[in-house]
């Protein structure tokens, strides 16, 4: 099979790496890809994965490329092309593509849509209000005592969520999103939720329109600094599994969340085929959904795919075909930890083009795999090209071993201003 993967981050590198292991794959392209993706080789024939200079949002060009190369399946990584309707476009032209269609992508592209859906179909979530004007939004924050979470309605690269401890912070957050337009058009409306306390976990489920197969648990670390301090980021590291849910509790969460979700989709005429990624807060009153994402999490993908034993291509094909019910998803018993190495200054302003050394040494470490997120090739050297630069990931027999292996690999890598958290997976202990 010939595959086209769309995207350029750590998630896409992990997808390419895992798909390249499938004996079914004969050729693979990634648009636009990155320096690490360009180094991957197919297990079947040793062919290199070719990076194509097409942006993830250049839908007509991506379609033309897939048609020209006769791609058997296109795999979409990021949220934006899904929200723009790439799946609908490819399907209209008779091409097979994995990812959710435009209607289903609303669960991520509109926090308002998602919140109303959860309330309608009895999916446990935070008490919330949705607003298109700053005044009423601030008044609602006051009813929560100011302790709230203010979210831009639209896509904001994982950064449009502001956590507020009091009314002053809440009013500032509303102004930042709705008045100053810090996230542009994404902030035309806001969802304001009560602040939920507990342990947050990331769940993933592969869906085929009827069936949802839940993955093991993982936990992301959103704040930039150790101890969950600093600004919100797209994610500074993850680990899987987490000790916070037993298998029985995970099955219970799936029942309380995935069953009403799939039922609601059928009732609303939403054909949900792709990945559903709910962020879940484990509160003292049970699990509550913070939000839905309509694609693999990043950096969750890195820990999931290093643990996945099944052939990823076969799973995605079953998701597209609607035949997941008869498929078993197999996982390795080992734990996986991913530590993100970011550019100095991230998630604020940062410089690009810093030379990265030690990648070959890190790759030789037992159990380690370095996934590239924001990298590029310049004059024969791999350089930084984004906020999150690398996802240094390692498998171990247990979480402590995986954590030690990941940080041992991190120590081998250097670039000017490199910043990473030193407490990834610490909550598990």
SVG drawing of the C-alpha trace seen along z (x, -y; Angstrom):
<svg xmlns="http://www.w3.org/2000/svg" viewBox="-31 -44 57 54">
<polyline fill="none" stroke="black" stroke-width="0.4" points="0.0,0.0 1.1,-3.6 0.5,-6.0 0.4,-9.8 0.7,-11.2 -0.2,-14.8 1.5,-16.9 4.9,-17.9 5.1,-17.4 6.0,-14.7 2.6,-13.1 3.2,-12.7 6.7,-11.3 5.3,-8.7 2.6,-7.8 5.1,-7.5 7.5,-5.5 4.8,-3.0 3.1,-2.8 6.6,-2.2 6.8,1.1 3.7,2.5 4.5,5.2 1.7,3.8 3.4,0.4 5.4,0.2 5.8,-3.6 5.2,-6.6 5.1,-10.3 4.7,-12.9 3.5,-16.5 5.3,-18.5 7.2,-16.2 10.3,-17.1 14.0,-16.2 13.3,-13.1 10.5,-11.8 12.9,-12.0 15.2,-9.5 12.6,-6.8 12.7,-3.7 10.0,-1.1 10.3,2.3 9.1,4.1 11.7,2.8 14.0,0.3 12.6,-2.6 12.9,-6.0 9.9,-8.1 9.8,-11.1 8.9,-14.5 6.9,-16.7 6.9,-20.5 3.2,-20.9 1.5,-22.5 -1.1,-20.6 -3.7,-23.2 -3.1,-23.3 -6.0,-21.0 -6.3,-21.3 -2.6,-20.7 -2.6,-17.7 -5.6,-16.2 -3.7,-16.7 -0.6,-15.0 -2.6,-12.0 -4.3,-11.6 -1.0,-11.9 0.8,-9.3 -2.3,-7.1 -2.1,-7.0 -4.1,-4.0 -4.7,-5.7 -4.1,-9.2 -3.6,-9.6 -4.3,-13.0 -2.4,-14.0 -3.3,-17.6 -6.6,-19.2 -6.7,-22.1 -7.0,-20.2 -9.7,-18.0 -11.7,-21.2 -11.2,-22.6 -12.8,-19.4 -9.9,-17.5 -11.7,-14.2 -14.8,-15.3 -12.8,-16.6 -10.8,-13.4 -13.9,-11.2 -15.7,-13.3 -13.0,-12.5 -13.1,-8.8 -9.9,-8.7 -9.5,-6.7 -8.5,-8.9 -8.3,-8.3 -9.4,-11.0 -12.8,-12.6 -14.9,-14.5 -15.8,-18.2 -19.0,-17.6 -17.2,-15.3 -14.2,-17.7 -16.6,-20.2 -16.0,-18.4 -12.6,-20.0 -13.0,-23.0 -15.9,-24.4 -15.8,-24.1 -19.4,-25.5 -20.7,-22.7 -18.9,-20.1 -20.2,-21.5 -23.8,-21.5 -23.5,-18.0 -22.2,-16.7 -25.1,-18.4 -27.7,-17.0 -26.4,-13.4 -25.7,-13.1 -21.9,-12.9 -20.4,-13.9 -18.8,-17.3 -18.1,-20.5 -20.9,-23.1 -20.5,-25.6 -21.9,-28.5 -21.2,-29.7 -21.0,-33.4 -20.5,-35.7 -20.2,-38.9 -17.6,-39.8 -20.1,-41.3 -22.3,-38.2 -19.2,-36.0 -17.6,-37.9 -20.9,-37.8 -21.0,-34.0 -17.4,-33.8 -18.5,-35.6 -21.2,-32.9 -18.3,-30.4 -16.4,-32.7 -13.9,-33.5 -12.4,-30.0 -12.9,-29.0 -11.5,-27.8 -12.0,-30.2 -11.8,-28.6 -11.7,-30.2 -14.4,-28.4 -12.2,-27.7 -8.8,-26.1 -5.9,-27.9 -3.0,-25.4 -3.8,-23.9 -3.2,-27.3 -6.7,-28.9 -7.5,-27.6 -6.9,-30.0 -7.1,-28.7 -8.2,-31.3 -7.9,-31.3 -10.1,-34.3 -12.5,-36.9 -9.7,-39.3 -7.9,-36.6 -11.2,-35.5 -12.1,-39.0 -8.6,-39.4 -8.9,-36.1 -12.2,-37.0 -10.8,-40.4 -7.7,-38.7 -9.7,-36.3 -12.8,-38.3 -11.6,-42.0 -7.8,-41.8 -8.4,-38.8 -5.3,-37.0 -6.4,-33.9 -8.0,-35.8 -11.3,-34.6 -11.1,-31.5 -12.1,-33.8 -15.4,-35.2 -17.2,-32.9 -16.0,-31.4 -17.0,-28.5 -16.5,-29.1 -16.4,-26.0 -16.2,-25.5 -12.7,-24.6 -12.5,-20.9 -10.1,-19.4 -8.5,-16.0 -6.1,-14.1 -6.3,-14.8 -5.8,-11.9 -5.8,-11.6 -8.0,-8.9 -7.9,-7.8 -10.4,-5.7 -10.3,-4.6 -13.8,-4.9 -15.4,-3.6 -18.8,-5.2 -20.3,-2.4 -17.6,-1.0 -15.0,-2.7 -11.9,-0.8 -10.4,-2.5 -6.6,-2.7 -4.8,-2.4 -4.5,-5.5 -1.9,-8.2 -1.2,-11.5 0.0,-14.8 1.9,-17.6 0.6,-20.9 2.4,-23.5 5.8,-24.7 7.6,-24.3 8.2,-21.6 5.5,-21.1 2.8,-22.2 3.9,-25.8 4.3,-28.3 2.2,-28.8 0.0,-26.3 1.7,-24.6 0.7,-22.0 2.2,-19.4 5.7,-19.0 5.7,-15.2 3.5,-12.1 3.6,-8.7 1.5,-5.5 0.0,-3.7 -1.1,-5.9 -1.8,-4.3 -5.0,-6.4 -7.5,-4.1 -7.7,-0.3 -8.8,1.7 -12.3,2.0 -12.5,-1.8 -11.3,-2.5 -14.0,-0.2 -16.5,-2.2 -15.3,-5.5 -15.7,-4.1 -19.3,-3.1 -20.1,-6.5 -18.4,-8.5 -18.0,-6.5 -21.4,-4.8 -23.4,-8.0 -20.9,-9.8 -21.4,-7.2 -25.2,-7.1 -25.3,-10.9 -23.3,-10.9 -25.7,-8.5 -28.7,-10.6 -27.1,-13.8 -26.1,-12.1 -22.4,-12.4 -20.3,-9.6 -17.4,-9.6 -14.6,-7.6 -11.1,-8.5 -9.6,-9.2 -11.6,-10.6 -9.4,-12.0 -11.3,-13.1 -9.4,-15.0 -10.8,-13.6 -10.6,-14.9 -10.9,-12.3 -12.9,-14.2 -14.2,-13.0 -17.6,-12.9 -16.3,-10.6 -14.8,-11.2 -15.8,-14.4 -14.9,-15.4 -13.0,-18.6 -13.0,-18.7 -12.9,-16.5 -10.2,-16.4 -10.7,-14.8 -7.2,-13.5 -4.3,-11.8 -2.8,-13.9 0.7,-15.1 2.8,-14.0 0.4,-11.1 0.9,-9.5 4.6,-8.9 3.9,-6.9 0.9,-5.0 2.6,-4.0 5.8,-2.8 3.5,-0.5 1.2,0.6 1.8,4.2 -0.9,4.3 -0.2,3.2 -1.3,-0.4 -2.2,-0.4 -4.6,2.5 -6.3,0.6 -6.7,-2.6 -8.0,-0.6 -10.6,1.0 -11.6,-2.4 -12.2,-3.7 -14.0,-0.5 -16.3,-0.4 -15.0,3.1 -13.4,2.3 -15.8,4.6 -13.9,7.7 -10.4,6.3 -8.4,6.8 -6.0,4.0 -2.9,5.5 -0.6,3.5 2.9,4.3 2.9,4.6 5.8,2.2 5.5,-1.5 6.5,-4.4 7.6,-7.9 8.1,-10.9 10.0,-14.0 9.6,-17.1 12.7,-19.1 11.5,-22.6 13.1,-25.8 14.1,-28.4 11.2,-30.8 8.5,-28.4 5.4,-28.8 6.3,-32.5 8.8,-33.8 11.7,-31.6 14.5,-31.5 14.8,-28.9 17.8,-27.4 19.8,-26.2 22.0,-23.2 21.0,-20.0 23.8,-17.5 23.8,-14.1 20.8,-12.6 22.8,-9.6 24.0,-8.9 20.5,-9.2 19.2,-6.8 21.6,-4.1 20.3,-4.2 18.4,-1.1 14.6,-1.4 14.9,-5.0 13.3,-6.6 13.7,-10.3 10.7,-11.7 11.2,-15.0 8.6,-17.7 10.0,-21.1 13.2,-20.3 14.6,-21.0 17.6,-20.1 20.0,-23.0 23.4,-22.7 23.6,-19.0 22.8,-19.7 19.5,-19.1 18.3,-22.4 15.4,-23.6 12.4,-24.8 9.6,-25.1 8.6,-25.5 8.5,-21.8 11.6,-20.4 11.9,-16.7 9.9,-14.1 12.5,-11.9 10.6,-8.6 11.6,-5.4 10.1,-2.0 10.9,-0.3 9.6,2.7 7.9,0.3 7.4,-3.5 10.5,-4.1 12.7,-2.3 11.0,-4.1 11.4,-7.4 15.1,-6.8 15.7,-5.6 14.0,-8.7 16.0,-11.2 19.2,-9.3 18.6,-9.8 17.7,-13.5 21.1,-14.0 22.8,-13.0 21.1,-15.8 22.1,-19.4 21.0,-22.6 21.2,-26.2 18.5,-27.2 17.0,-23.6 14.3,-23.5 12.5,-20.4 10.6,-19.4 12.4,-17.2 9.3,-15.7 7.5,-13.8 5.7,-10.8 6.6,-11.9 2.8,-12.1 2.6,-8.3 5.0,-7.8"/>
</svg>
